[in-house]
Amino acid sequence: MLTLQCYQNVPADNALLATYQLSDPTYTATPEQALAIANTTPDRVPVMALNGNQLVGFLVLIKGADVQEVDANPATAVLVRSVSISETHRGQGFATQMLEQLPTLVRTQFSFAREIVLSVDHGNQPARGLYHKVGFTDTGRREFGQYGEQFILSLSLD
């Protein structure tokens, strides 16, 4: 059974991260890259997806002013960044489970949140399909990132 747990900078969590395999971060940051920013920014909460004692997924939740980069309201929105599944655990449904559990975690960690927002690259069809499958909808807003156009998606928590 998959569980979501907020990362803590402790030996046990760091040992889990050391086993995480992500050699092609084309559309995402590696956990190490994401943590380098999150560890210096209190508005970023790294999250680990655990299957038993194995780290299978990772993402970062962002609150505050940084959610404005996707034209979302900092008073009501939480932004998701750096979503990934370890290469050794892909194709097993962990991404779906992780995203399906995300609303519960967001409600617990961020009582103000009324929506979860994210951006996904136009060329990342598998991720776009997954986000739509778990209930994210296209806001119609667009951004431009490293790989071109990005779709801004939202999931209502109301």
MDAnalysis code that builds the backbone (N, CA, C; Angstrom):
import MDAnalysis as mda
import numpy as np

u = mda.Universe.empty(474, n_residues=158, atom_resindex=np.repeat(np.arange(158), 3), trajectory=True)
u.add_TopologyAttr("name", ["N", "CA", "C"] * 158)
u.add_TopologyAttr("resid", np.arange(1, 159))
u.add_TopologyAttr("resname", ["MET", "LEU", "THR", "LEU", "GLN", "CYS", "TYR", "GLN", "ASN", "VAL", "PRO", "ALA", "ASP", "ASN", "ALA", "LEU", "LEU", "ALA", "THR", "TYR", "GLN", "LEU", "SER", "ASP", "PRO", "THR", "TYR", "THR", "ALA", "THR", "PRO", "GLU", "GLN", "ALA", "LEU", "ALA", "ILE", "ALA", "ASN", "THR", "THR", "PRO", "ASP", "ARG", "VAL", "PRO", "VAL", "MET", "ALA", "LEU", "ASN", "GLY", "ASN", "GLN", "LEU", "VAL", "GLY", "PHE", "LEU", "VAL", "LEU", "ILE", "LYS", "GLY", "ALA", "ASP", "VAL", "GLN", "GLU", "VAL", "ASP", "ALA", "ASN", "PRO", "ALA", "THR", "ALA", "VAL", "LEU", "VAL", "ARG", "SER", "VAL", "SER", "ILE", "SER", "GLU", "THR", "HIS", "ARG", "GLY", "GLN", "GLY", "PHE", "ALA", "THR", "GLN", "MET", "LEU", "GLU", "GLN", "LEU", "PRO", "THR", "LEU", "VAL", "ARG", "THR", "GLN", "PHE", "SER", "PHE", "ALA", "ARG", "GLU", "ILE", "VAL", "LEU", "SER", "VAL", "ASP", "HIS", "GLY", "ASN", "GLN", "PRO", "ALA", "ARG", "GLY", "LEU", "TYR", "HIS", "LYS", "VAL", "GLY", "PHE", "THR", "ASP", "THR", "GLY", "ARG", "ARG", "GLU", "PHE", "GLY", "GLN", "TYR", "GLY", "GLU", "GLN", "PHE", "ILE", "LEU", "SER", "LEU", "SER", "LEU", "ASP"])
u.atoms.positions = np.array([
    [0.831, -1.184, 0.000],
    [0.000, 0.000, 0.000],
    [0.876, 1.248, 0.000],
    [0.586, 2.152, -0.886],
    [1.362, 3.380, -1.013],
    [0.952, 4.379, 0.060],
    [1.936, 5.052, 0.645],
    [1.674, 6.116, 1.603],
    [2.506, 7.335, 1.233],
    [1.959, 8.515, 1.525],
    [2.686, 9.759, 1.309],
    [3.198, 10.251, 2.646],
    [4.433, 10.703, 2.649],
    [5.074, 11.158, 3.875],
    [5.913, 12.382, 3.564],
    [5.798, 13.418, 4.380],
    [6.632, 14.598, 4.198],
    [8.085, 14.241, 4.504],
    [8.972, 14.660, 3.634],
    [10.404, 14.410, 3.809],
    [10.919, 15.198, 5.009],
    [11.759, 14.545, 5.779],
    [12.485, 15.191, 6.875],
    [13.973, 14.984, 6.609],
    [14.762, 15.986, 6.881],
    [16.202, 15.879, 6.657],
    [16.838, 15.081, 7.794],
    [16.539, 13.780, 7.790],
    [17.051, 12.857, 8.807],
    [17.723, 11.687, 8.084],
    [18.604, 10.957, 8.766],
    [19.322, 9.864, 8.096],
    [18.416, 8.847, 7.394],
    [17.297, 8.483, 7.999],
    [16.425, 7.471, 7.378],
    [15.864, 7.958, 6.041],
    [15.397, 9.207, 5.993],
    [14.854, 9.730, 4.739],
    [15.951, 9.929, 3.704],
    [17.112, 10.372, 4.152],
    [18.227, 10.553, 3.219],
    [18.705, 9.220, 2.658],
    [18.637, 8.175, 3.451],
    [19.003, 6.836, 2.963],
    [18.028, 6.379, 1.882],
    [16.742, 6.674, 2.065],
    [15.748, 6.341, 1.035],
    [16.043, 7.091, -0.260],
    [16.358, 8.372, -0.140],
    [16.652, 9.172, -1.337],
    [17.885, 8.659, -2.073],
    [18.834, 8.104, -1.351],
    [20.055, 7.586, -1.977],
    [19.756, 6.409, -2.900],
    [18.630, 5.727, -2.687],
    [18.280, 4.573, -3.514],
    [17.405, 4.946, -4.718],
    [16.979, 6.201, -4.788],
    [16.030, 6.642, -5.805],
    [16.721, 6.763, -7.157],
    [16.152, 6.114, -8.167],
    [16.771, 6.117, -9.494],
    [15.958, 6.970, -10.456],
    [16.593, 8.043, -10.927],
    [15.981, 8.932, -11.910],
    [17.103, 9.504, -12.767],
    [17.443, 8.778, -13.827],
    [18.566, 9.203, -14.656],
    [18.147, 10.132, -15.786],
    [16.837, 10.205, -16.092],
    [16.369, 11.081, -17.163],
    [15.308, 12.052, -16.636],
    [15.749, 13.145, -16.012],
    [14.798, 14.116, -15.488],
    [14.388, 15.153, -16.544],
    [14.009, 14.679, -17.737],
    [13.675, 15.595, -18.822],
    [12.569, 16.557, -18.434],
    [11.480, 16.066, -17.865],
    [10.347, 16.921, -17.553],
    [10.215, 17.248, -16.066],
    [11.203, 16.913, -15.276],
    [11.106, 17.120, -13.832],
    [12.484, 17.368, -13.254],
    [12.520, 17.749, -11.996],
    [13.782, 17.857, -11.271],
    [14.026, 16.550, -10.532],
    [15.268, 16.252, -10.297],
    [15.577, 15.100, -9.446],
    [15.241, 15.488, -8.002],
    [15.029, 14.505, -7.133],
    [14.813, 14.855, -5.725],
    [15.945, 15.705, -5.145],
    [17.172, 15.415, -5.528],
    [18.304, 16.199, -5.027],
    [18.204, 17.653, -5.462],
    [17.849, 17.883, -6.725],
    [17.690, 19.256, -7.216],
    [16.549, 19.961, -6.493],
    [15.440, 19.264, -6.322],
    [14.281, 19.849, -5.646],
    [14.594, 20.148, -4.182],
    [15.301, 19.256, -3.526],
    [15.635, 19.465, -2.121],
    [16.620, 20.615, -1.926],
    [17.504, 20.829, -2.890],
    [18.446, 21.941, -2.787],
    [17.702, 23.269, -2.668],
    [16.567, 23.376, -3.344],
    [15.737, 24.583, -3.248],
    [14.851, 24.516, -2.001],
    [14.199, 23.385, -1.792],
    [13.246, 23.252, -0.680],
    [13.913, 23.439, 0.680],
    [15.144, 22.993, 0.819],
    [15.822, 23.102, 2.113],
    [16.128, 24.537, 2.506],
    [16.056, 25.458, 1.540],
    [16.315, 26.869, 1.839],
    [15.051, 27.718, 1.723],
    [13.914, 27.087, 1.451],
    [12.662, 27.805, 1.242],
    [11.570, 27.165, 2.094],
    [11.130, 27.826, 3.148],
    [10.145, 27.210, 4.042],
    [8.770, 26.976, 3.406],
    [8.496, 27.615, 2.290],
    [7.199, 27.436, 1.623],
    [7.153, 26.195, 0.735],
    [8.207, 25.383, 0.749],
    [8.257, 24.164, -0.067],
    [8.325, 22.944, 0.835],
    [7.421, 21.996, 0.575],
    [7.345, 20.781, 1.385],
    [7.594, 19.570, 0.485],
    [8.770, 18.947, 0.591],
    [9.044, 17.738, -0.184],
    [8.219, 16.565, 0.351],
    [7.737, 15.737, -0.569],
    [6.887, 14.613, -0.202],
    [7.434, 13.342, -0.847],
    [7.511, 12.292, -0.046],
    [7.960, 10.998, -0.532],
    [6.764, 10.059, -0.627],
    [6.710, 9.274, -1.692],
    [5.698, 8.225, -1.843],
    [6.397, 6.906, -1.536],
    [5.898, 6.221, -0.515],
    [6.534, 4.998, -0.049],
    [5.637, 3.797, -0.284],
    [6.222, 2.755, -0.824],
    [5.560, 1.462, -0.938],
    [6.271, 0.555, 0.053],
    [5.655, 0.396, 1.218],
    [6.366, -0.293, 2.294],
    [7.538, 0.569, 2.720],
    [8.742, -0.002, 2.643],
    [9.930, 0.766, 3.012],
    [10.735, 1.216, 1.796],
    [10.111, 1.206, 0.617],
    [10.798, 1.631, -0.602],
    [10.260, 2.980, -1.071],
    [11.172, 3.879, -1.413],
    [10.802, 5.168, -1.983],
    [10.515, 4.963, -3.467],
    [9.259, 5.174, -3.867],
    [8.879, 4.936, -5.265],
    [8.535, 6.220, -6.000],
    [8.226, 7.296, -5.267],
    [7.851, 8.551, -5.901],
    [8.246, 9.736, -5.061],
    [8.232, 10.907, -5.709],
    [8.665, 12.124, -5.045],
    [7.980, 13.311, -5.705],
    [7.673, 14.323, -4.902],
    [7.142, 15.587, -5.419],
    [7.359, 16.664, -4.374],
    [7.117, 17.911, -4.768],
    [7.240, 19.038, -3.849],
    [5.945, 19.830, -3.892],
    [5.439, 20.177, -2.708],
    [4.272, 21.041, -2.583],
    [4.757, 22.443, -2.232],
    [4.185, 23.448, -2.891],
    [4.629, 24.828, -2.719],
    [3.439, 25.695, -2.348],
    [3.618, 26.505, -1.314],
    [2.595, 27.468, -0.928],
    [3.196, 28.873, -1.023],
    [2.358, 29.871, -0.851],
    [2.855, 31.241, -0.811],
    [3.000, 31.864, -2.193],
    [3.828, 32.883, -2.263],
    [3.951, 33.704, -3.465],
    [4.341, 32.918, -4.715],
    [5.095, 31.839, -4.561],
    [5.556, 31.087, -5.735],
    [4.419, 30.456, -6.542],
    [3.235, 30.290, -5.962],
    [2.124, 29.727, -6.738],
    [1.648, 30.710, -7.807],
    [2.040, 31.972, -7.668],
    [1.657, 32.973, -8.672],
    [2.346, 32.751, -10.010],
    [3.396, 31.943, -10.035],
    [4.076, 31.687, -11.310],
    [3.178, 30.953, -12.298],
    [2.097, 30.334, -11.798],
    [1.108, 29.701, -12.681],
    [-0.237, 30.435, -12.585],
    [-0.170, 31.709, -12.186],
    [-1.351, 32.570, -12.058],
    [-2.392, 32.008, -11.102],
    [-1.942, 31.345, -10.045],
    [-2.853, 30.834, -9.024],
    [-2.838, 31.778, -7.824],
    [-3.847, 31.654, -6.992],
    [-4.022, 32.513, -5.828],
    [-3.287, 31.920, -4.624],
    [-2.290, 32.612, -4.073],
    [-1.556, 32.084, -2.923],
    [-2.424, 31.856, -1.686],
    [-3.570, 32.512, -1.627],
    [-4.452, 32.355, -0.468],
    [-5.240, 31.056, -0.505],
    [-5.327, 30.434, -1.699],
    [-6.177, 29.244, -1.825],
    [-5.529, 28.073, -2.556],
    [-4.361, 28.270, -3.142],
    [-3.774, 27.227, -3.995],
    [-2.446, 26.705, -3.459],
    [-2.203, 25.425, -3.736],
    [-0.917, 24.781, -3.496],
    [-0.422, 24.288, -4.848],
    [0.822, 24.589, -5.141],
    [1.436, 24.221, -6.414],
    [2.245, 22.940, -6.240],
    [2.150, 22.044, -7.214],
    [2.919, 20.796, -7.207],
    [4.040, 20.917, -8.228],
    [5.236, 20.561, -7.829],
    [6.404, 20.564, -8.714],
    [7.192, 19.275, -8.515],
    [8.068, 19.009, -9.473],
    [9.067, 17.935, -9.380],
    [8.457, 16.562, -9.143],
    [7.348, 16.270, -9.809],
    [6.700, 14.964, -9.683],
    [7.521, 13.928, -10.447],
    [7.837, 12.821, -9.769],
    [8.554, 11.743, -10.458],
    [8.268, 10.406, -9.784],
    [8.476, 9.364, -10.567],
    [8.431, 7.987, -10.069],
    [9.800, 7.379, -10.377],
    [10.352, 6.689, -9.409],
    [11.648, 6.044, -9.595],
    [11.593, 5.106, -10.809],
    [12.653, 5.100, -11.581],
    [12.694, 4.292, -12.804],
    [12.418, 2.814, -12.543],
    [12.815, 2.332, -11.387],
    [12.629, 0.909, -11.079],
    [11.200, 0.587, -10.637],
    [10.346, 1.603, -10.508],
    [8.980, 1.383, -10.033],
    [7.914, 1.893, -10.992],
    [8.296, 2.221, -12.198],
    [7.324, 2.733, -13.167],
    [6.461, 1.606, -13.716],
    [5.257, 1.978, -14.166],
    [4.352, 1.012, -14.768],
    [3.635, 0.126, -13.768],
    [3.678, 0.485, -12.493],
    [3.052, -0.330, -11.454],
    [1.881, 0.393, -10.782],
    [1.479, 1.535, -11.324],
    [0.341, 2.269, -10.783],
    [0.670, 3.203, -9.635],
    [1.947, 3.381, -9.315],
    [2.309, 4.229, -8.185],
    [2.020, 5.706, -8.440],
    [2.204, 6.168, -9.649],
    [1.921, 7.578, -9.947],
    [0.441, 7.877, -9.730],
    [-0.420, 6.983, -10.193],
    [-1.859, 7.166, -9.992],
    [-2.187, 7.185, -8.506],
    [-1.667, 6.231, -7.760],
    [-1.932, 6.168, -6.319],
    [-1.420, 7.418, -5.606],
    [-0.234, 7.866, -5.986],
    [0.359, 9.046, -5.364],
    [-0.541, 10.263, -5.581],
    [-0.995, 10.450, -6.803],
    [-1.827, 11.606, -7.117],
    [-3.232, 11.487, -6.523],
    [-3.743, 10.286, -6.417],
    [-5.056, 10.099, -5.798],
    [-5.019, 10.403, -4.296],
    [-3.879, 10.164, -3.656],
    [-3.736, 10.440, -2.224],
    [-3.347, 11.886, -1.939],
    [-2.913, 12.594, -2.958],
    [-2.419, 13.953, -2.776],
    [-3.446, 14.904, -2.153],
    [-4.717, 14.898, -2.577],
    [-5.672, 15.828, -1.949],
    [-5.775, 15.675, -0.434],
    [-5.744, 14.457, 0.070],
    [-5.815, 14.237, 1.520],
    [-4.601, 14.845, 2.208],
    [-3.424, 14.632, 1.657],
    [-2.208, 15.195, 2.243],
    [-2.251, 16.718, 2.211],
    [-2.673, 17.286, 1.088],
    [-2.722, 18.748, 0.968],
    [-3.706, 19.326, 1.983],
    [-4.869, 18.715, 2.115],
    [-5.840, 19.213, 3.104],
    [-5.264, 19.159, 4.524],
    [-4.485, 18.129, 4.820],
    [-3.886, 17.970, 6.144],
    [-2.782, 18.992, 6.397],
    [-1.932, 19.200, 5.404],
    [-0.771, 20.077, 5.569],
    [-1.086, 21.562, 5.362],
    [-2.099, 21.842, 4.544],
    [-2.407, 23.225, 4.161],
    [-3.912, 23.460, 4.290],
    [-4.363, 23.795, 5.482],
    [-5.803, 23.926, 5.723],
    [-6.457, 25.009, 4.872],
    [-5.684, 25.968, 4.395],
    [-6.220, 27.048, 3.562],
    [-6.518, 26.610, 2.128],
    [-5.939, 25.505, 1.705],
    [-5.965, 25.120, 0.284],
    [-7.365, 24.747, -0.184],
    [-7.722, 25.299, -1.339],
    [-8.973, 24.970, -2.010],
    [-8.724, 24.342, -3.377],
    [-7.465, 24.403, -3.831],
    [-7.120, 23.771, -5.100],
    [-5.644, 23.403, -5.123],
    [-5.354, 22.384, -5.923],
    [-3.984, 21.976, -6.213],
    [-3.748, 22.328, -7.675],
    [-2.648, 23.010, -7.956],
    [-2.331, 23.381, -9.331],
    [-0.968, 22.822, -9.712],
    [-0.780, 22.624, -11.000],
    [0.509, 22.185, -11.525],
    [0.621, 22.595, -12.975],
    [1.824, 22.549, -13.482],
    [2.033, 22.781, -14.914],
    [2.644, 21.521, -15.496],
    [2.253, 21.230, -16.724],
    [2.765, 20.044, -17.403],
    [3.138, 20.437, -18.829],
    [4.293, 19.994, -19.261],
    [4.769, 20.317, -20.605],
    [3.862, 19.724, -21.667],
    [3.638, 20.504, -22.722],
    [2.752, 20.063, -23.809],
    [3.201, 18.734, -24.395],
    [4.496, 18.482, -24.407],
    [5.023, 17.260, -25.009],
    [4.996, 16.044, -24.091],
    [4.627, 16.238, -22.846],
    [4.623, 15.136, -21.886],
    [3.226, 14.517, -21.845],
    [2.879, 13.831, -22.926],
    [1.544, 13.236, -23.057],
    [1.206, 12.236, -21.950],
    [2.132, 11.354, -21.551],
    [1.789, 10.410, -20.482],
    [1.381, 11.129, -19.193],
    [2.117, 12.163, -18.815],
    [1.778, 12.894, -17.583],
    [0.456, 13.625, -17.744],
    [0.241, 14.253, -18.881],
    [-1.029, 14.966, -19.100],
    [-2.209, 14.008, -18.966],
    [-2.081, 12.830, -19.551],
    [-3.144, 11.834, -19.456],
    [-3.371, 11.387, -18.025],
    [-2.293, 11.179, -17.293],
    [-2.393, 10.763, -15.893],
    [-3.086, 11.834, -15.057],
    [-2.690, 13.084, -15.224],
    [-3.296, 14.160, -14.435],
    [-4.793, 14.266, -14.715],
    [-5.172, 14.141, -15.968],
    [-6.602, 14.191, -16.305],
    [-7.338, 12.984, -15.703],
    [-6.699, 11.825, -15.729],
    [-7.304, 10.603, -15.196],
    [-7.648, 10.738, -13.709],
    [-6.799, 11.446, -12.942],
    [-7.031, 11.573, -11.505],
    [-7.821, 12.832, -11.146],
    [-8.320, 13.546, -12.158],
    [-9.245, 14.637, -11.882],
    [-8.770, 16.049, -12.112],
    [-7.529, 16.240, -12.531],
    [-7.068, 17.588, -12.843],
    [-7.736, 18.058, -14.134],
    [-8.073, 19.348, -14.179],
    [-8.680, 19.921, -15.385],
    [-7.811, 21.054, -15.901],
    [-7.881, 21.273, -17.188],
    [-7.122, 22.331, -17.837],
    [-7.760, 23.669, -17.499],
    [-6.970, 24.596, -16.961],
    [-7.477, 25.917, -16.603],
    [-7.570, 26.847, -17.808],
    [-6.924, 26.457, -18.904],
    [-6.841, 27.333, -20.069],
    [-5.642, 28.268, -20.005],
    [-5.002, 28.347, -18.839],
    [-3.809, 29.198, -18.706],
    [-2.603, 28.446, -19.273],
    [-1.674, 29.210, -19.821],
    [-0.463, 28.633, -20.395],
    [0.759, 29.393, -19.898],
    [1.841, 28.669, -19.735],
    [3.144, 29.227, -19.396],
    [4.130, 28.687, -20.423],
    [5.315, 29.234, -20.434],
    [6.343, 28.716, -21.324],
    [7.560, 28.365, -20.488],
    [7.990, 27.118, -20.611],
    [9.109, 26.621, -19.819],
    [10.246, 26.173, -20.706],
    [11.128, 25.416, -20.135],
    [12.332, 24.942, -20.811],
    [12.019, 24.154, -22.080],
    [10.897, 23.414, -22.069],
    [10.554, 22.570, -23.215],
    [9.390, 23.135, -24.025],
    [9.071, 24.403, -23.816],
    [8.006, 25.033, -24.581],
    [6.752, 25.251, -23.755],
    [5.621, 25.167, -24.438],
    [4.351, 25.472, -23.801],
    [4.023, 24.501, -22.670],
    [3.486, 25.049, -21.591],
    [3.056, 24.252, -20.450],
    [1.579, 24.539, -20.192],
    [0.824, 23.485, -19.931],
    [-0.581, 23.590, -19.586],
    [-0.686, 23.704, -18.061],
    [-1.502, 24.636, -17.584],
    [-1.745, 24.779, -16.161],
    [-3.018, 24.010, -15.833],
    [-2.901, 23.025, -14.955],
    [-4.016, 22.172, -14.559],
    [-4.374, 22.429, -13.100],
    [-5.633, 22.159, -12.762],
    [-6.123, 22.397, -11.406],
    [-6.984, 21.241, -10.939],
    [-6.914, 20.973, -9.650],
    [-7.782, 19.984, -9.007],
    [-8.436, 20.672, -7.815],
    [-9.754, 20.780, -7.850],
    [-10.497, 21.433, -6.785],
    [-10.537, 20.559, -5.537],
    [-10.374, 21.187, -4.378],
    [-10.464, 20.467, -3.108],
    [-11.791, 20.729, -2.408],
    [-12.649, 21.509, -3.023],
    [-13.961, 21.809, -2.424],
    [-14.955, 20.702, -2.661],
])
